[in-house]
Amino acid sequence: MEKIIKPVSGYIMVMVALALLGLSIFLFANQLHLFGLISSVAFLFVIPGFFIVEPNKSMVLLLFGAYKGTVKAFGFFWVIPFMTRNKISLRVRNFENKPLKVNDKIGNPVMVGTIVVWQVEDTFKASFDVQDYENFVHLQSDAAVRKMAGLYPYDDFEAPEAEVTLRSGVEEVNHSLEAEISDRLKHAGIKVIEARISHLAYASEIASAMLQRQQATAIVAARRKIVDGAVGMVEMALEDLKLKGIINFEEEKRAAMVSNLMVVLCSDKSANPVLNVGTLNP
């Protein structure tokens, strides 16, 4: 478990080092070589113990393989030179995963790219519970994307009963992705600040076919809307003609008029009028 410590101030030990250096010079000058040698060794012992911790960085300290604590306060410090010092950044970092080819819930190959914003929270776990915590973040993020993609279909064309899809349920999908990555990275002492999808598309081998299907679905939906509107307009026209007594149709003529109106209203091209120069009823 992480243990926060604050070592001796480096400025105090600088004064001690200067005092030892001055004492050594004084002792050697007065022919006290043994004491001068001891003072010199003490001076040389103090010098390697200085280190600096920058803002939003930390220093993990070990003594002969034993974890002694982590320095998270920034400044100038001193510890005994036998301590091993490993620097770990506490700054917020982010990376963008290149689009991965994964399978959605119904097996369609899709390309999913992600952005993950993360930060080291527990320096003990980051240093000793995983081999390389930065590589661990990347690999586990990829694994989380693959698992998350398998929970949802790409869209609702083939899964109309799906309430959440990768394409439409952005908030739910991003929340699921963030929770999955957080669960995987907590073992390394990593805090996930944000995770979201940055790229989403069908894989190249099926993209063309899926585009044609989407276009066909859109055309069918538009035609259905046109037909619904045309039926309403024809019904209204016949009802007005009947109420105002403008003209009375026999069933055959009524059907012909309905057919002509539907052709005019539903056609995707402008109608070309045909003038009847003969009688209305041949």
Secondary structure, 3 states (H helix, E strand, C coil): CCCECCCEEHHHHHHHHHHHHHHHHHHHHCCCHHHHHHHHHHHHHHHHHEEEECCCEEEEEEECCEEEEEECCCEEEECCCCEEEEEEECCCEEEEEEEEEEECCCCCEEEEEEEEEEEECCHHHHHHCCCCHHHHHHHHHHHHHHHHHCCCCCCCCCCCCCCCCCCCCHHHHHHHHHHHHHHHHHHHCEEEEEEEEEEEEECHHHHHHHHHHHHHHHHHHHHHHHHHHHHHHHHHHHHHHHHHCCCCCCHHHHHHHHHHHHHHHHCCCCCCCCCCCCCCCC
